[in-house]
Structure formats: structure tokens, C-alpha cells
């Protein structure tokens, strides 16, 4: 089923938030972006090693969507076997503070959960 995309951002005060979340929402996109911020350039197999619970099909779909949205680029090298590398585009790099804020908040939340579990 194709995703519904915003064509304009004048729909409501929260419309830009919704549109932004569409770009990297879901279970794997933010994690893909996080790993690219950490490592710069990654091959498909490296993503699979870093995210062992994602299926090959889902990873392929998420990478394609991030590429279609202009957040990552895909480079295919004419070798046998073919080598494909993924990296952030200039637009994708602008999401770094957002992803870092999500990680920081997640670290705090995990710490708070541990504190509650220890106090129980």
C-alpha cells in the first residue's frame, strides 16, 4: 500500500511535525539514520549485522524510502559481486540533532525505567 504524503504543509499547526515524522517514522528508519551518523557509509550487510531483527525485505524497503525522500544516497559500484553503499545526503545530515535528541531522551527514559524497577 503506498504511503500518503503531504504535498503541502499548510494543513494545520502540527502538519510539519506530522510530515517530518513520516520521513523517518516507523521502527527502522531512525535506526538506519543513527547508524549512518555513527559510521558515515554502510553497506547492506553491515546494516543487517547492526540490526539483526530487521528482515531483508523490510530493510530494503526502508532504505528505498529514505532514498526516495532524499535523506540517503545509494551508490552501486560496477564490481563482481556488486558493491552498494549507503550514506547520508546533505538533507539527511540536517536530521542529526533530531536523531541525537531522540537518543538522549531514550537514554534518560531507559535510566528512569531502571530506577523504577530497582525501587519496586
C-alpha positions as CSV (number, residue, x, y, z in Angstrom):
1,X,0.0,0.0,0.0
2,X,1.5,3.3,-1.0
3,X,2.2,5.9,1.7
4,X,0.1,9.0,1.8
5,X,2.5,12.0,1.6
6,X,1.9,15.6,2.3
7,X,2.0,17.7,-0.9
8,X,1.7,21.0,1.0
9,X,2.5,21.9,4.6
10,X,-0.4,24.3,5.2
11,X,-2.9,21.9,6.6
12,X,-2.7,22.6,10.4
13,X,-0.3,23.9,13.0
14,X,1.1,20.4,13.6
15,X,1.3,19.5,9.9
16,X,5.0,20.0,9.6
17,X,5.6,17.7,12.7
18,X,3.5,15.0,11.0
19,X,5.3,15.4,7.7
20,X,8.7,15.2,9.4
21,X,7.7,12.1,11.4
22,X,6.6,10.5,8.1
23,X,10.1,10.8,6.8
24,X,11.8,8.8,9.5
25,X,8.9,7.3,11.5
26,X,8.5,3.6,11.9
27,X,10.7,1.0,13.6
28,X,13.8,1.1,11.4
29,X,14.3,4.4,9.6
30,X,15.6,6.3,12.6
31,X,17.9,3.5,13.5
32,X,19.2,3.4,9.9
33,X,19.9,7.1,10.1
34,X,21.5,6.7,13.5
35,X,24.0,4.1,12.2
36,X,24.8,6.3,9.2
37,X,25.5,9.2,11.6
38,X,27.8,7.0,13.6
39,X,29.6,5.3,10.7
40,X,29.3,7.6,7.7
41,X,28.9,5.0,4.9
42,X,27.4,1.5,5.3
43,X,26.8,-1.5,3.1
44,X,23.6,-3.5,3.2
45,X,25.2,-6.4,5.1
46,X,26.6,-4.0,7.7
47,X,23.1,-2.8,8.4
48,X,21.9,-6.4,8.8
49,X,24.7,-7.0,11.4
50,X,23.8,-3.9,13.3
51,X,20.1,-4.6,13.2
52,X,19.7,-8.4,13.3
53,X,15.9,-8.3,13.9
54,X,15.1,-6.5,10.7
55,X,14.2,-8.7,7.7
56,X,16.0,-8.3,4.4
57,X,12.8,-7.2,2.7
58,X,11.9,-4.6,5.4
59,X,15.5,-3.2,5.4
60,X,15.4,-2.9,1.6
61,X,12.0,-1.1,1.7
62,X,13.2,1.3,4.4
63,X,16.4,2.1,2.6
64,X,14.4,2.7,-0.7
65,X,12.0,5.1,1.1
66,X,14.8,7.0,2.7
67,X,16.5,7.3,-0.7
68,X,13.3,8.4,-2.4
69,X,12.8,11.1,0.3
70,X,16.3,12.4,-0.4
71,X,17.7,11.6,3.1
72,X,20.2,8.9,2.0
73,X,22.1,8.2,-1.3
74,X,22.8,4.8,-2.7
75,X,26.0,4.2,-4.7
76,X,26.4,1.0,-6.8
77,X,30.0,0.1,-7.7
78,X,30.4,-1.8,-11.0
79,X,32.2,-4.8,-9.5
80,X,31.5,-8.5,-9.3
81,X,29.8,-9.1,-6.9
82,X,28.2,-5.7,-7.0
83,X,29.0,-3.4,-4.0
84,X,26.4,-1.0,-2.8
85,X,27.0,1.7,-0.2
86,X,24.6,4.0,1.6
87,X,25.3,7.4,3.0
88,X,23.5,10.5,4.2
89,X,22.7,13.3,1.8
90,X,23.2,16.9,2.8
91,X,19.5,17.0,3.6
92,X,19.8,13.8,5.7
93,X,22.6,15.2,7.7
94,X,20.4,18.0,8.9
95,X,18.4,15.4,10.9
96,X,21.4,14.7,13.1
97,X,20.3,17.0,16.0
98,X,16.8,15.4,15.9
99,X,18.2,11.8,16.0
100,X,20.7,12.8,18.8
101,X,17.8,14.3,20.8
102,X,15.8,11.1,20.4
103,X,18.8,9.0,21.6
104,X,19.4,11.3,24.5
105,X,15.7,11.2,25.5
106,X,15.7,7.4,25.1
107,X,18.8,7.0,27.3
108,X,17.1,9.1,30.0
109,X,13.9,7.1,29.7
110,X,15.7,3.8,29.9
111,X,17.6,5.0,33.0
112,X,14.3,6.1,34.6
113,X,12.7,2.7,33.9
114,X,15.7,1.0,35.5
115,X,15.3,3.3,38.5
116,X,11.6,2.4,38.9
117,X,12.4,-1.3,38.5
118,X,15.1,-1.1,41.2
119,X,12.7,0.7,43.5
120,X,9.9,-1.8,43.1
